[in-house]
Amino acid sequence: MTRRNLVGLFVAVAVGAMSIAPALAGEAGIAPHAYYLFLAGAPQSCEDCYVPLLITPRPLEDVSSSGRDGAVLITTYERDSIWKVERGVSLAAADVSAAERVVRLRGRRYRYQAVTPAEVLRLLEKPEGTIPIHRTAPIPDKRSLEDLAGAFRGRK
């Protein structure tokens, strides 16, 4: 094998590894956890229509007792469709109060409720949902959600 072929192979393997090894990948043995977040205070206009779905590599109770975690924050419309996906959202121990079941995110307080893997999969596999809405941005591509969906497949 020539040096050029070897370098090409290395690049292909590295790119492949980066695409299948995000922080929440099921293959890495990490079973992600999902939570719907409900505003603890008064909403502004239709703010409560856009229900955040927080996906973390560890239970929020564990995050509250130690360290910091990266999370995925999915903004849903009425828990029916995906409006926006943000990866790499930082979540510190001080942001989570397990006793109150409250998480602070971006200056707002939310009550959190665990979501079943089946519910998460329904949303990830059909991001357009069933409620007709006017969108200002395109529906997230299903392929961009595949790593998350894969992490929840086969779980109860």
C-alpha positions as protocol buffer text, in pm:
chain_id: "A"
residue {
  index: 1
  type: MET
  ca { x: 0 y: 0 z: 0 }
}
residue {
  index: 2
  type: THR
  ca { x: 140 y: 339 z: -95 }
}
residue {
  index: 3
  type: ARG
  ca { x: 172 y: 628 z: 142 }
}
residue {
  index: 4
  type: ARG
  ca { x: -98 y: 816 z: -51 }
}
residue {
  index: 5
  type: ASN
  ca { x: -341 y: 524 z: -19 }
}
residue {
  index: 6
  type: LEU
  ca { x: -258 y: 492 z: 349 }
}
residue {
  index: 7
  type: VAL
  ca { x: -325 y: 862 z: 411 }
}
residue {
  index: 8
  type: GLY
  ca { x: -653 y: 835 z: 215 }
}
residue {
  index: 9
  type: LEU
  ca { x: -758 y: 536 z: 424 }
}
residue {
  index: 10
  type: PHE
  ca { x: -669 y: 717 z: 747 }
}
residue {
  index: 11
  type: VAL
  ca { x: -876 y: 1021 z: 645 }
}
residue {
  index: 12
  type: ALA
  ca { x: -1173 y: 801 z: 550 }
}
residue {
  index: 13
  type: VAL
  ca { x: -1160 y: 616 z: 882 }
}
residue {
  index: 14
  type: ALA
  ca { x: -1125 y: 942 z: 1080 }
}
residue {
  index: 15
  type: VAL
  ca { x: -1417 y: 1108 z: 902 }
}
residue {
  index: 16
  type: GLY
  ca { x: -1630 y: 796 z: 948 }
}
residue {
  index: 17
  type: ALA
  ca { x: -1548 y: 780 z: 1317 }
}
residue {
  index: 18
  type: MET
  ca { x: -1638 y: 1146 z: 1366 }
}
residue {
  index: 19
  type: SER
  ca { x: -1976 y: 1098 z: 1199 }
}
residue {
  index: 20
  type: ILE
  ca { x: -2076 y: 794 z: 1404 }
}
residue {
  index: 21
  type: ALA
  ca { x: -1926 y: 888 z: 1738 }
}
residue {
  index: 22
  type: PRO
  ca { x: -2111 y: 1192 z: 1870 }
}
residue {
  index: 23
  type: ALA
  ca { x: -2141 y: 1235 z: 2245 }
}
residue {
  index: 24
  type: LEU
  ca { x: -2481 y: 1067 z: 2257 }
}
residue {
  index: 25
  type: ALA
  ca { x: -2419 y: 770 z: 2025 }
}
residue {
  index: 26
  type: GLY
  ca { x: -2576 y: 446 z: 2141 }
}
residue {
  index: 27
  type: GLU
  ca { x: -2281 y: 244 z: 2008 }
}
residue {
  index: 28
  type: ALA
  ca { x: -2055 y: 404 z: 2269 }
}
residue {
  index: 29
  type: GLY
  ca { x: -2258 y: 230 z: 2541 }
}
residue {
  index: 30
  type: ILE
  ca { x: -2418 y: 554 z: 2651 }
}
residue {
  index: 31
  type: ALA
  ca { x: -2794 y: 530 z: 2698 }
}
residue {
  index: 32
  type: PRO
  ca { x: -2921 y: 885 z: 2652 }
}
residue {
  index: 33
  type: HIS
  ca { x: -3202 y: 1031 z: 2859 }
}
residue {
  index: 34
  type: ALA
  ca { x: -3471 y: 1267 z: 2733 }
}
residue {
  index: 35
  type: TYR
  ca { x: -3684 y: 1523 z: 2913 }
}
residue {
  index: 36
  type: TYR
  ca { x: -3955 y: 1765 z: 2810 }
}
residue {
  index: 37
  type: LEU
  ca { x: -3907 y: 2105 z: 2970 }
}
residue {
  index: 38
  type: PHE
  ca { x: -4210 y: 2306 z: 3083 }
}
residue {
  index: 39
  type: LEU
  ca { x: -4173 y: 2671 z: 3181 }
}
residue {
  index: 40
  type: ALA
  ca { x: -4186 y: 2719 z: 3556 }
}
residue {
  index: 41
  type: GLY
  ca { x: -4283 y: 3086 z: 3516 }
}
residue {
  index: 42
  type: ALA
  ca { x: -4531 y: 3278 z: 3306 }
}
residue {
  index: 43
  type: PRO
  ca { x: -4481 y: 3233 z: 2930 }
}
residue {
  index: 44
  type: GLN
  ca { x: -4440 y: 3526 z: 2693 }
}
residue {
  index: 45
  type: SER
  ca { x: -4693 y: 3516 z: 2404 }
}
residue {
  index: 46
  type: CYS
  ca { x: -4689 y: 3163 z: 2252 }
}
residue {
  index: 47
  type: GLU
  ca { x: -4366 y: 3063 z: 2425 }
}
residue {
  index: 48
  type: ASP
  ca { x: -4533 y: 2764 z: 2589 }
}
residue {
  index: 49
  type: CYS
  ca { x: -4628 y: 2627 z: 2243 }
}
residue {
  index: 50
  type: TYR
  ca { x: -4259 y: 2559 z: 2179 }
}
residue {
  index: 51
  type: VAL
  ca { x: -4176 y: 2280 z: 2423 }
}
residue {
  index: 52
  type: PRO
  ca { x: -3803 y: 2203 z: 2456 }
}
residue {
  index: 53
  type: LEU
  ca { x: -3683 y: 1843 z: 2452 }
}
residue {
  index: 54
  type: LEU
  ca { x: -3352 y: 1803 z: 2634 }
}
residue {
  index: 55
  type: ILE
  ca { x: -3140 y: 1496 z: 2556 }
}
residue {
  index: 56
  type: THR
  ca { x: -2853 y: 1422 z: 2792 }
}
residue {
  index: 57
  type: PRO
  ca { x: -2599 y: 1139 z: 2812 }
}
residue {
  index: 58
  type: ARG
  ca { x: -2673 y: 1090 z: 3185 }
}
residue {
  index: 59
  type: PRO
  ca { x: -2987 y: 1130 z: 3397 }
}
residue {
  index: 60
  type: LEU
  ca { x: -3038 y: 1491 z: 3510 }
}
residue {
  index: 61
  type: GLU
  ca { x: -3021 y: 1370 z: 3870 }
}
residue {
  index: 62
  type: ASP
  ca { x: -2660 y: 1263 z: 3803 }
}
residue {
  index: 63
  type: VAL
  ca { x: -2577 y: 1594 z: 3636 }
}
residue {
  index: 64
  type: SER
  ca { x: -2707 y: 1776 z: 3944 }
}
residue {
  index: 65
  type: SER
  ca { x: -2462 y: 1596 z: 4169 }
}
residue {
  index: 66
  type: SER
  ca { x: -2146 y: 1630 z: 3963 }
}
residue {
  index: 67
  type: GLY
  ca { x: -1985 y: 1824 z: 3686 }
}
residue {
  index: 68
  type: ARG
  ca { x: -2102 y: 1944 z: 3353 }
}
residue {
  index: 69
  type: ASP
  ca { x: -2255 y: 1770 z: 3052 }
}
residue {
  index: 70
  type: GLY
  ca { x: -2313 y: 1849 z: 2690 }
}
residue {
  index: 71
  type: ALA
  ca { x: -2672 y: 1810 z: 2575 }
}
residue {
  index: 72
  type: VAL
  ca { x: -2891 y: 1831 z: 2269 }
}
residue {
  index: 73
  type: LEU
  ca { x: -3178 y: 2079 z: 2288 }
}
residue {
  index: 74
  type: ILE
  ca { x: -3462 y: 2023 z: 2045 }
}
residue {
  index: 75
  type: THR
  ca { x: -3730 y: 2289 z: 2025 }
}
residue {
  index: 76
  type: THR
  ca { x: -4061 y: 2124 z: 1939 }
}
residue {
  index: 77
  type: TYR
  ca { x: -4393 y: 2272 z: 1841 }
}
residue {
  index: 78
  type: GLU
  ca { x: -4651 y: 2132 z: 2085 }
}
residue {
  index: 79
  type: ARG
  ca { x: -4435 y: 1816 z: 2122 }
}
residue {
  index: 80
  type: ASP
  ca { x: -4557 y: 1726 z: 1771 }
}
residue {
  index: 81
  type: SER
  ca { x: -4282 y: 1845 z: 1538 }
}
residue {
  index: 82
  type: ILE
  ca { x: -3922 y: 1962 z: 1549 }
}
residue {
  index: 83
  type: TRP
  ca { x: -3869 y: 2334 z: 1510 }
}
residue {
  index: 84
  type: LYS
  ca { x: -3495 y: 2357 z: 1581 }
}
residue {
  index: 85
  type: VAL
  ca { x: -3203 y: 2135 z: 1693 }
}
residue {
  index: 86
  type: GLU
  ca { x: -2908 y: 2267 z: 1895 }
}
residue {
  index: 87
  type: ARG
  ca { x: -2616 y: 2039 z: 1978 }
}
residue {
  index: 88
  type: GLY
  ca { x: -2344 y: 2094 z: 2235 }
}
residue {
  index: 89
  type: VAL
  ca { x: -2564 y: 2282 z: 2481 }
}
residue {
  index: 90
  type: SER
  ca { x: -2376 y: 2314 z: 2810 }
}
residue {
  index: 91
  type: LEU
  ca { x: -2549 y: 2199 z: 3127 }
}
residue {
  index: 92
  type: ALA
  ca { x: -2376 y: 2244 z: 3466 }
}
residue {
  index: 93
  type: ALA
  ca { x: -2455 y: 2081 z: 3801 }
}
residue {
  index: 94
  type: ALA
  ca { x: -2575 y: 2418 z: 3933 }
}
residue {
  index: 95
  type: ASP
  ca { x: -2836 y: 2429 z: 3651 }
}
residue {
  index: 96
  type: VAL
  ca { x: -3021 y: 2123 z: 3781 }
}
residue {
  index: 97
  type: SER
  ca { x: -3223 y: 2088 z: 4101 }
}
residue {
  index: 98
  type: ALA
  ca { x: -3319 y: 1721 z: 4123 }
}
residue {
  index: 99
  type: ALA
  ca { x: -3522 y: 1771 z: 4441 }
}
residue {
  index: 100
  type: GLU
  ca { x: -3744 y: 2029 z: 4268 }
}
residue {
  index: 101
  type: ARG
  ca { x: -3721 y: 1857 z: 3926 }
}
residue {
  index: 102
  type: VAL
  ca { x: -3618 y: 2195 z: 3783 }
}
residue {
  index: 103
  type: VAL
  ca { x: -3352 y: 2281 z: 3528 }
}
residue {
  index: 104
  type: ARG
  ca { x: -3226 y: 2632 z: 3449 }
}
residue {
  index: 105
  type: LEU
  ca { x: -3144 y: 2684 z: 3086 }
}
residue {
  index: 106
  type: ARG
  ca { x: -3060 y: 3013 z: 2918 }
}
residue {
  index: 107
  type: GLY
  ca { x: -3189 y: 3219 z: 3207 }
}
residue {
  index: 108
  type: ARG
  ca { x: -3526 y: 3042 z: 3231 }
}
residue {
  index: 109
  type: ARG
  ca { x: -3649 y: 2788 z: 3486 }
}
residue {
  index: 110
  type: TYR
  ca { x: -3819 y: 2474 z: 3357 }
}
residue {
  index: 111
  type: ARG
  ca { x: -3982 y: 2178 z: 3527 }
}
residue {
  index: 112
  type: TYR
  ca { x: -3859 y: 1861 z: 3361 }
}
residue {
  index: 113
  type: GLN
  ca { x: -4043 y: 1539 z: 3284 }
}
residue {
  index: 114
  type: ALA
  ca { x: -3880 y: 1221 z: 3155 }
}
residue {
  index: 115
  type: VAL
  ca { x: -3981 y: 1113 z: 2805 }
}
residue {
  index: 116
  type: THR
  ca { x: -3998 y: 751 z: 2687 }
}
residue {
  index: 117
  type: PRO
  ca { x: -3764 y: 638 z: 2409 }
}
residue {
  index: 118
  type: ALA
  ca { x: -4071 y: 558 z: 2195 }
}
residue {
  index: 119
  type: GLU
  ca { x: -4191 y: 919 z: 2219 }
}
residue {
  index: 120
  type: VAL
  ca { x: -3845 y: 1052 z: 2132 }
}
residue {
  index: 121
  type: LEU
  ca { x: -3823 y: 816 z: 1833 }
}
residue {
  index: 122
  type: ARG
  ca { x: -4166 y: 924 z: 1709 }
}
residue {
  index: 123
  type: LEU
  ca { x: -4045 y: 1282 z: 1703 }
}
residue {
  index: 124
  type: LEU
  ca { x: -3702 y: 1208 z: 1550 }
}
residue {
  index: 125
  type: GLU
  ca { x: -3842 y: 980 z: 1281 }
}
residue {
  index: 126
  type: LYS
  ca { x: -4121 y: 1219 z: 1182 }
}
residue {
  index: 127
  type: PRO
  ca { x: -3978 y: 1567 z: 1250 }
}
residue {
  index: 128
  type: GLU
  ca { x: -4247 y: 1737 z: 1040 }
}
residue {
  index: 129
  type: GLY
  ca { x: -4517 y: 1619 z: 1283 }
}
residue {
  index: 130
  type: THR
  ca { x: -4890 y: 1614 z: 1211 }
}
residue {
  index: 131
  type: ILE
  ca { x: -5002 y: 1968 z: 1305 }
}
residue {
  index: 132
  type: PRO
  ca { x: -4985 y: 2200 z: 1002 }
}
residue {
  index: 133
  type: ILE
  ca { x: -4775 y: 2505 z: 1092 }
}
residue {
  index: 134
  type: HIS
  ca { x: -4613 y: 2792 z: 906 }
}
residue {
  index: 135
  type: ARG
  ca { x: -4235 y: 2747 z: 925 }
}
residue {
  index: 136
  type: THR
  ca { x: -3976 y: 3020 z: 895 }
}
residue {
  index: 137
  type: ALA
  ca { x: -3697 y: 2759 z: 867 }
}
residue {
  index: 138
  type: PRO
  ca { x: -3687 y: 2421 z: 690 }
}
residue {
  index: 139
  type: ILE
  ca { x: -3774 y: 2100 z: 873 }
}
residue {
  index: 140
  type: PRO
  ca { x: -3457 y: 1934 z: 1006 }
}
residue {
  index: 141
  type: ASP
  ca { x: -3333 y: 1665 z: 769 }
}
residue {
  index: 142
  type: LYS
  ca { x: -3400 y: 1314 z: 901 }
}
residue {
  index: 143
  type: ARG
  ca { x: -3041 y: 1212 z: 820 }
}
residue {
  index: 144
  type: SER
  ca { x: -2913 y: 1483 z: 1056 }
}
residue {
  index: 145
  type: LEU
  ca { x: -3119 y: 1323 z: 1335 }
}
residue {
  index: 146
  type: GLU
  ca { x: -3015 y: 964 z: 1264 }
}
residue {
  index: 147
  type: ASP
  ca { x: -2743 y: 949 z: 1532 }
}
residue {
  index: 148
  type: LEU
  ca { x: -2996 y: 1054 z: 1796 }
}
residue {
  index: 149
  type: ALA
  ca { x: -3263 y: 815 z: 1669 }
}
residue {
  index: 150
  type: GLY
  ca { x: -3009 y: 531 z: 1667 }
}
residue {
  index: 151
  type: ALA
  ca { x: -2926 y: 597 z: 2031 }
}
residue {
  index: 152
  type: PHE
  ca { x: -3295 y: 551 z: 2129 }
}
residue {
  index: 153
  type: ARG
  ca { x: -3379 y: 253 z: 1906 }
}
residue {
  index: 154
  type: GLY
  ca { x: -3423 y: -76 z: 2088 }
}
residue {
  index: 155
  type: ARG
  ca { x: -3480 y: 91 z: 2425 }
}
residue {
  index: 156
  type: LYS
  ca { x: -3802 y: 70 z: 2624 }
}
